């Protein structure tokens, strides 16, 4: 009898699963808050609310899909299974863009947060230092990933716990001691943005909610994934939503404890310190925390550090995620087998890590170029409306997320119709019962709402982000050309899909996940379906 | 620094709501319902805790329990059980019940000494006792009753080293008559067979 193949150990607990997601999504508010405040001004809370509603739909979709198909691979796998190879590639390729941006954006803002404690890291004052430290972080994380060292679930869990407590304290103390509802209404009234800026703010707000699929990527290591993942996903959705909405309202309605003045000495409201100031945008939560009475004195010391650690973890998860997604796509023949190659000594996907960290460094160069070489400012101003490096990274991040999430909604609808036999431990509410090929299926109405929501954000992104609408689609076109060449060379269907035995795969997935009751239910469903079909055939 | 603290009732309510909602969400997440398998595992764990409240490891010239002692100590440590190492010397009927049997008594000292060493190394409290009896199985059952033992741990005895009678008579009688669980460990005589085959 052959020895059984080694498998991932199911050691990720509910908190571990939550912290995997939180270390990715939780860091987003550290980046997104300042950008949205700068863009949407008095409607920041509305921008977060709209993005939040879409995010809840995305979260519910991911929760259902990850609980039904508890495999590593995330959105790319769901789209591949639901819509076919080429759409799986597009979704995966968009996610890969997001992961590479994730690496750069979070390393960049990690340095911004550190600059709160170490002024030499401030981007506008010392652009070369800022660039050098960010580059050093990316290269360092890449090397650690090649060697195979990455943060442990326990470390993630501790940092996430500290962050949840800290963010809750910031909000509780902030609302208790510094919130003025009349100021919030006043700010919303007098600083309501133009429709263009509201769209810009909304498209940036979505980046505060990206990364939910980290939970599904750890599905193969999670105990009882079909039961635990719905809980951890829903908890993550609610936690992040509460934080995002609370932060945006607090920032607009906060009477600063410390008086804030602009360069001319005029007093300003808190949210007014962000427009046209990349340094402030990159460390919004730390600045807000420092304004809280009593707690602010302590928070000013440790929140920048905690934020920097969380952002560094998130940057690292971008490297890990991109290499693993590329590995998974390569195994599905969506990318060349080169991306499956593992380092002979360290047993890590070194080629993928090097390739996508290389892309991340290119993005860093492009984002830093105007500040490093002032002569380029004119060029960037002409083509990209004076966008800062942080704006550039956020543009692409929003584009990649909106694209891949749009496909995930379509995949959810397709899988509901194509695969009604798979037991769904969690199901999005509000479904319309229909019959598809003799099987009872349920059409998810929320997925339609979610699709239009995220698709509108994609349109906002293309409309309001000058770099995003050029670089994002260019990335997709470049990928599609490479995909066509690769598939043609391998004699694989270019526009169609490979034949796969999804039934056998689903049984294996549920067995490997330890969800034996669901596996039994699936097999029984399949048998009953076959029996029904056989009975319906003419004798 | 200008400390203009402003406490607004709405702000206070929102602060409370945030604290409560985050706490409630995390509590709900961390307390998922148990699956059927988890319920079974929990039941078994409770039974094991009851099972191993008091453990007796039995040694005798016919019962080689040396290899079971480490297991007994690990079990006792994990479950914080009371552990008794019992050495039974069977006195032939040709001798008086309290007859001196220096060789057997010396063997008892060795066995119990080794047991104490293992227990001390693992920070487990161990009591030792040597008894002389006409019938090993009766004495073991009697002491198990006296100690209200939950588990008897026995080694095995290869009579004549032939495969047909792996367990001695005493072991079979104890297993048949004991009112508590009996764990019998048969020592492997052929090494790690499957591992060696694969290697």
Interface residues (C-beta under 8 A of the other chain):
Chain A: X3 X14 X15 X18 X164 X168 X171 X172 X173 X174 X175 X176 X177 X178 X179 X180 X181 X224 X227 X228 X231 X232 X234 X235 X238 X239 X242 X246 X255 X257 X258 X259 X293 X294 X516 X517
Chain B: X1 X2 X3 X4 X5 X6 X7 X8 X10 X11 X12 X14 X15 X16 X18 X19 X21 X22 X25 X26 X28 X29 X30 X32 X33 X35 X36 X37 X38 X198
